[in-house]
Structure formats: C-alpha cells, structure tokens
Amino acid sequence: MDKADFYAEARNDLAGPLEGVKVVEATTTWAGPMAGCVFADLGAEVVKVELPCGEVARRLPPYLPERDRVLSFMHTTVNRNKQSLSLDLHNPRGRDIFLRLIETADVLIENFRPGAMKNWGLSYADIRGRKPDIVYISISGYGQFGPDHGRAGYDPMAQASAGFMAQNGAPDSPPVKSPTFISDDLAGLHGAIAALAALRHRDQTGEGQHVDIALLDSLLFQSNGYLTLGALGVPMPRMGSQFVVAAPADVYRCEDGWVMAGVLLDSHWKILARVMERPELADDPRYATTAERVSRRSEVNDLLALWIANQPRDQVVTRLIDEGLPASPVRTYADAAADPHVHARDMLQEVMLEDGKSAPITGPAAKFSRTPTKIRHGAPALGQHNDMILADLGLSEAEIQALREEKVI
C-alpha cells in the first residue's frame, strides 16, 4: 500500500484519537512516563507534574550531542507531547494545587514506591474524594500488595526476579539483562492499555477505579508462557539467539558482519537446502521436519553457517529474502536510524527541542489512517507551562508569583 493511500481520509483537526482525554502524570524515570507518553502521542492532554528541581530523567546520560544545554536522551524521548508543571508535592499548597488539577483530569498516572503517594496525601482514597470517577494508575516494581510490594523496583531487578535475565544471553555466559528498559516499557504499555479499559468502564458506568501495574507482572505476562513451563518443571535451557522451536536459526557470521537467519516451516527448509546447494537434504527424513531438525540442531546450524561464512552480508540477506526466507542483517541502532524504511514509517521525526535546536526523536509506533499521530512538540522545559496551567485552575498572577517565591513551583 502507498503511504498516501493509507492516510487518504486522515483528519487534520485532531491531535489524535484520544483528543479530549486529560491525563495528569506524577512520574519519574521511564515506566510511568512511558504510559503518559503513549497517551500524549495518541492525542490526549498530558500534564507532567514534577518537583521544582526536576525529575531524574532530565539528568541521566547519555546527553544529546552539540546542544546549548544538557538534554538527556530519556527526557527528550519519553516526555514529548506533554506539558510541564513543576510542583512541590511535599508542600501542602502544592498538594492542594495538585488536587485541583486532578478535578479536571480523567486519568492519574503515578509510579512511585507504594506508600509514597499516601504519605503526600495523594492516595487513591484521597484523590477519589475529590474526583470520584478518576482512573488512578499506579506503576511500581512489585505492585501495591504482596510480600515484596515495598521493595524498590527498578527495571533490572524485575528482569532478574522474573526469570528473564537467567534466560537471556549465550548458553555459556552469565545471565544478561536486556539492553533496553524492557520491563519499564512493558509496564508503561500495560498501564496505558489498562487506563483505556478503565476509561471504557467509567464511560459505561460512571465508576472510576485504582489500577495496579507491576514491572514484574508485566514482564511475566510477556514471557511467552515460560512462567507456565517453569511452574510445570519443563527444562528451559539458555539458548542465546537460537530457538527451542526451530532449527537452523541463529546469528551467523558473514565475511563482513552478522546475519540473523533461519527456518521455521518445513517448506522453508526445502528452499534453504536448494539455496545452500544441498538439494538432497530437502526431503531427507533426517531433516525434513522441524522435530528432526531440532534434534540435529548443531548439525543443521553448522550447515547454514558454512554456507554463509565466506559471503558478504548484504549478498546473503538479499539471496535469502529473494527466496522468501526470513533474514536480516544484524544492525546497530545507528544503522537502523539510516534505514529508508524506518524513515518512511516516520519512526524518526525532526523535532524542535527546548534549547531551540532540532533533533531526530523516535516517533509513535501505531499508525492511524483517520486520526494520524505525530510528535507535535518536543519534551517541555521544566515548569514551561506553569503559568498557563495554574491560570486555567483560576489562580491569579499574584498568586502564581507568590507560589514561585515560596518555591512551591
């Protein structure tokens, strides 16, 4: 399909399919901000509330190069399309302003350690007293209840606790964490999905509710059934880039790089045998079925590795793709950033940032033919929208200035 055909009936008068929804986000680092990012990208109004010193994601390296001020990759990526209100939630006046803000919102997202919001007088019970139909999303490492609920919950800890880390890496290597914040990302996505479901329920019944999202639960849910296998005592060896369900399948060294390749279907094996110039293996009963190939995993992997070894990477990939077989070069993120397909999918969008310079920011994943989404503006400077938000709540210029002098904002 041509891109223009996909967007032929697009509306230009909406920020996205969630225009009209208002989210207040009291979050830090990645999981909570990711849930807010999904809402913001989908067109919701998202107000990010953070302490007047700014949340930690603003200060974490690496920083964008060649800037006039320090801009963290985390902040610029996950806080785009949001408004910023700097507000001291430890201060009673800050708490009161937050409660007034919540009265205008549909959703609250928070990702502090369980109990923190209660200590500030901003628990679900506190909030629903002011806004009975609020959808209150709590994201934490281990959830709001359970023996471990009070533990500090960071992404690597969830990976370790879930079994993910033990399963990840080469067979003879130590356990390896994901190179991305995978449990933070999944918890953020589950938080956004759950909030949308709770909003649907609210719209039907008028009832708000508290939604509990744990990094651990999110990673376990996305474990492809491995938690069930673990409960049943089924052995699960660490396999690196190989697969329990298929062979040959792995990363293979070419003369100038690496290729991810393999076969899952028996029909693919027949094609691969011909491509490797071993047509006699196509219908050989020792290799013709997945079960037989898996039982001879090392042998069939060696066959494919030998064929690939002395060829240029691009030649291998082109040949396999032309034959309808799955294959991809193993690329860096820098390679991916230069890929015309990535650009055609708008996965990098040139965005003006708070220092007045632009940068390529990762775009939204979902594409909407009728209500297109995009990065409408970069991540805001700390407190950039203070005056506007507070004025909308009815505060006068003098009151806002007094809050600033008292360091409430």
N, C-alpha and C positions, 0 to 999 in steps of 0.2 A: 504494500500500500504506500502511496505517496504521502508524505507528511502533510502537504496542503489539503489532500482529500480527507485525512483523519480529522483535521481541525476546520473543515469546511463550514460547520454550523456552530462554531465557537462563539460564545458571548464575550463581549469586551467590557460589560458594565458591572462585572462581579470580580472580586478578588479571588474567588474560588468557590467550591461547593459548600463550604462552611461559613460563608459570609453571613453575619448576623449573630453568630455564636461568640460569646465573650469568655475568655479564659484568664484567670489570674494564676500566675506561676510563682511560687515561692520555692526556688530550687537552687541547686548548686551542682557544678561539675558536668555530668553527662546524662545520666538516666532520666532524671526529671526534666532537664532542658530538652532532651530528645523528644519526650512526649509533647512538650509545648511546641517544639519545632514542627512536628507533624501537624498540629492544629494550625499553627501560623502559616505554614506552606499551603494548607488547604483553604485558606482564606479567612480563618477566624481572627478576631481581635485578641491578641495575647499580650497581657501586661506582665512583664517580668519584674518581680519585686526582689531587691537585694539590698544588703546592708550598705550604708553610705561609703564604706571602704571598698565595695565591690566584691563579688563572689570570686572564688578561687580560680575559676576557668579563665578569667581575664588575665591571669598572671602566669599561667603554665606554658612552658616552652614545648615545642619549638615555636618561634615567632615568625610572622610573615617577614620576608626579607625586604630591605630597601624601603622602610617606612619612616615617617617622621616621628612616630611614637610606637611604643610596644603594643603590638596586636597579636594576641595568641591565636593559633590555629583553631583551638577549641571554641573560643568565644565567637570568632568570626563565622565559624561553620554552623554552630548549633543555635545561635541566638538571632539569626537573620529573621526578618519579617516581624520582629517583636517591638514593643515599646518598653522603655526602661523607667521604672520608678525606684529611686534609691530611698529606702525607708528603714529606720531602726526599729525592728520588731521587738527588741528588748525594752523599748521605751513605751510607757503607757499611751502616750499620744500617738506614737507610731502604730501601736496595736489598734487604737480606735480608728485611725485613718484606714488601716487595712480592713477592718470590719465594715466600714462604709463602702470601701471599694468592692468587697465581696457581695454586698447587696445588689450590685449592678451586674454580677457575673453569673454564668451558667455552670462553670467548672472551676474548681480549685485543684491545682497540682502541687504537691509538696514531696520532697524526697530527703527529709532529714531523718536522723535516727529516731525510731519510735520513742515517743515521750517528749521530744523537743517541742513540738507544736503545742502540746498540752501545757508545758511549762511556761509558754508565752501567752497562754490564754486563748489559743487558736486551734484547739482540738476540733474534731468533727462535731462534738456536742456543743462547743462554743459557737462554731460557725452556723450550724443549723438553727441555733436560737435566733440568729439574725436573718438567715436565708434558708427556710425550711426545705426548699427543693434543690439545694445545692448538690452537685455531683462532686464529691470530695475524693480525689485520687491520692493515695499515699503509696510512694515507691520507696522501698528500703531493701537492704541486703537479704534479710531473712524473714520479712513480714512483720505484721503487727502482733502476732501471737505465735506460740510455740516455744520450746525450750531455748532456742537460740535467738529469739526475736530482738534481744537487746544488744547483740553483738554489732560491732562496726562492720558495715557491709560494703566492701569495695569490689569492683569487678574481678580482680584476680582471686579474691577469696571465694567468690561464688563459683568461679571456674574450678577451683581446687575442691570445694565442697561437693559440687555436683557430679564429679567424676570426669568432667570434660578434660581437665588437664592431664589426668592419668592416661586418657585415651589418645591424647594428641602428641604427635612427634614420631620420629623414626623408631622402629622396634628396639634398637639398641641404645637409644638416647634417654636422658632423664625426661620426666614429664615437662611439657611445654605449654605455656599459655598461648591464647590466641594473640595475633599481632594487633588486633583491634579490641575495642571495649565491647565484646560481643554480648555479655550478659547485661551491661548497661543499655546497649542498643535494643536488645530484645525486650527488656523491662519497659523501656520507653515506648516501644511499639505496642506492647500489650496494654500499657497504661492508656494510650490513645484509643486503642480499639475498645477497651473496657469502658472508657468515658463515653464513647459514641453509643455503645449499647445501653449504658445507664441513662444517657440523654433520651434515647428512644423510649425507655421505660418511663422516664419523667414526663415526656410529652403525652404518653398514653394515660398515665395515672396521676400525675402531679407529684409523685414521690421522688425525692432525692435519695441518695444513699452514699455510704462510705465504701470505697473500693480499695482493696489491699493487694498490692502488686509487689512481689519479691523477686530480686535478681535470681535467686536460687531457683524458685519455681519456674521462672520464665525460661531459664536455661534447661531445666529438666524437661519441660514441656516440649522444647525443640530438640530433644535428644534422639529423635528418630526411633523411639521405642526402646532405646538402650536401657532406660531405667527398669522397664519390664523385664528385659533379658537379665539384668543384674539381680532383680528380685527372684528370678527363677534359677539363678545359678548357671546361666549359659555362659561359657567362656567367651571373652571378647578381647582378643589379642590386639595390641597396638600395631597399626599397620602403615603408619606414615601416609604416603599418597596412594597406597593400594586400597582395594575394596574387598570386603568379605564376599560380596555378591557377584563379583565379576573378575575375569582374568582372560587375557592380559589387560592390565590397566595400571598405569603408574606414570611418574615423570621420567622421561628418558633423555639422556644426554645426546645432543647432536654435536657436530663439529664446531658450532658457534653459539651454543646456548642449550636451552632445555625445552622440551615439548611435553605437554600433558596429552596422553592419548590412551586409547584402549577400546575394547568392545564389550557390550553388554548383551546384545542379541546374537543368537546363533547365526542369523543371516549375515550379520556384520563379520563374523569370523570367516565365513566363506569368501567374502570380498577381501578381507585382510590377507588371507592365505594367498590369494592371487596377486595382491599388491606386493607382498613380500617375495614373490616368485617362488612360492611353495604351494602350488595348486593341489598337490597330492594330499595336503593336510586338510583341505576344505571339508571333505566327507569322511575323513579318518575317524572311526568311532572313538579313538582316544582323545580327540579334540573337538568333535562336532557339537557337543552340548556344553552348556555353562558348567554343569556339575563336573564333567570330566576335565574341563579346562581349569576349574578351581582346584581340583585335586592334583593338577600338574602345574600349579601356579608359577613356580620358579622356572620351569622349562619353557612355558609359553611367553613369560616375560623376557626371558633371555633371547627367544626368537625375535621378538619385536625390537628389543634393544639392539641386537646385532644389525638388523636392517636399518635402523635409524642412525646408528653411531657415526657413520662416515659421510653423512649428508648435511647440507646446510639446513638450518631450522626452517626457514621460510619455504624451502622446497618440500620438506616433509609435510608441513602443515597444509600447503596447497594441494599436494597429491592426495592426502587423506580426505580433505574436505571435498575435493572434486569427485571422490569416490563415494561421497555420502557418509563418511565415517567421522565420529567426533574427534576433534583435535584442536589444540590451541597452543600458541607459544606461551611459555611462562614469562610474563612481562612484569616489569616494575610498575609502580603507580605512575612514575614519570612517563613510561611507555604508554600506559592507558590514557594519560592526560593528553597525549598527542594523537590518539586514535580518531580518525574521522567519524567512525560510528558513534563514539562517545560524544562527540560534538554534535552530531546530527540528532542525538537523543536529548540534547540540552542538559547533559549531566555536568557541564561546566558553564557557568554563566558569569559574565563580567559584571561585577557589582561595585558601586561606589561605597567605600567604607568610611568610617568616622573621621579618618585623617584627610579626607578629600581625594584620596587616590583609589583607583580601582584594583580589583584582584579577581581571579577566577575562583568562584565559590561553587561547591558541589550542589547541583540542582536537585529538585524533588524527583522521587522515583516514579510515582504514579502519574500517568498521563490521562487527562480528561478531555474528551472531544468537545463537550458542551461548555464546561466551566474550567478552562485551562488554568494551570497554576504556574507560578514562577517566583523567583526571588524578587520581591517588589522593592525591597531596600535592605541595606546591609545591617549587621548587628549594631544596635544603638550604643552611643557613648553612655557611660554611667550617669543615670539621672537625666538623660536627654529630654524625657517627656514629663518631668516632674510638674512643671507649671501647668501644662495642658491637662494632665490627669487630675491634679488637685483642684484646678479651676472647675473642671467638669463635676467634681464632687461638691462644689459650692463654696470652696474656700476663697477668701479674698486675697488680693495681692499682699496686703499687710500680714495676713495670717500665714501665707506661704513664706514670706520673708522671715517671720518670727521662727517658723519651723527650721528654716535654713540656719539662722543664727544659733538656735539651740541644738543644731546638729541632729535633729530628728530626720531630716532629709539631707 
